[in-house]
């Protein structure tokens, strides 16, 4: 039987991982969150949960894999998650648009920051994002989920370093 403290810690942990549902398929919002890790600690007073050791967070089509995930909740209930690994990996399927099916976004980096309030995903160090058949790589990638805007930068301390992008030709929309 789980005691009162264990029940509260479990509730905080489940609430904390809901941060990853931003811009998921609408059906994902109704799916349960599944968390696997070697260890979990939760500090109710500071509103923080830490998952360590082969962490896998799954909710519908969203999945985050990392060695360590720290989830903080602000006073308004929004969460911010920081995942680190070698590399940390994130994937999520977007909603369908019109006649187009939703596409998968796959990201990896040494550190991935997910900001639920602002619907942003930031990838730091050796970052790579693939979406459909397009790919971008750089030292830092910002992905704004609301506008589907990408910003990619190269390492500032490496002269001559460049970003890399492969953008596939798009088929004309069937309505046009």
Buried (B, 14 or more C-beta within 10 A) or exposed (E): EEEEEEEEBBEBBBBBBBBBBBBBBEEBEEBEBEBEBEEBEBEEEEBBBBBBEEBBBBBBBBBBBBBBBBBBBEEEEBBBBBBBBEBBBBBBBBBEEEEEEBBEBBBBBBBBBBBBEEBBBBBBBBBBBBBEEBBBBBBBBBBBBEEEEBEBEBBEEEEEEEBEEEEEEEEEEEEE
